[in-house]
Amino acid sequence: QVQLVESGGGLVQAGGSLKLSCAPSRSIAVINGMAWYRQTPGKEREWVASVVSGGATNYADSVKGRFRIYRDNARDTMYLEMKNLKPEDTAVYYCKGVYRSRTYWGQGTQVTVSS
């Protein structure tokens, strides 16, 4: 079993930046399929970005060029750097990871972007 703990959310003005962190309770080296998702009330949870253990990344078109996902193995943490934030980025952001073929989710961290 593994717990994923997100942090770093908050309130920011449009055009601002935030950096989210996701710290697993086990070594990040054994966590696969790490990704960030987000969800707003009444909508499905949507994929934002993924990173594999080798460092390759993928992004949703809506965040490409503004967000950066990466894993820091030395700190056992995954990050999502968000720049040029827009009001439509407002959501609860969730960290996802796979350990021994089971998918785990963090508790979520709120990101609010004011116009």
Protein Blocks (a to p, Z undefined) as FASTA:
>chain_A
ZZdddehiacddehiacddddddfbdfklpghiacddddehiacddfbdcdfkopacddf
klgokaccdddfklopacdddehiafklgccddddddeehiacddebjaddddZZ
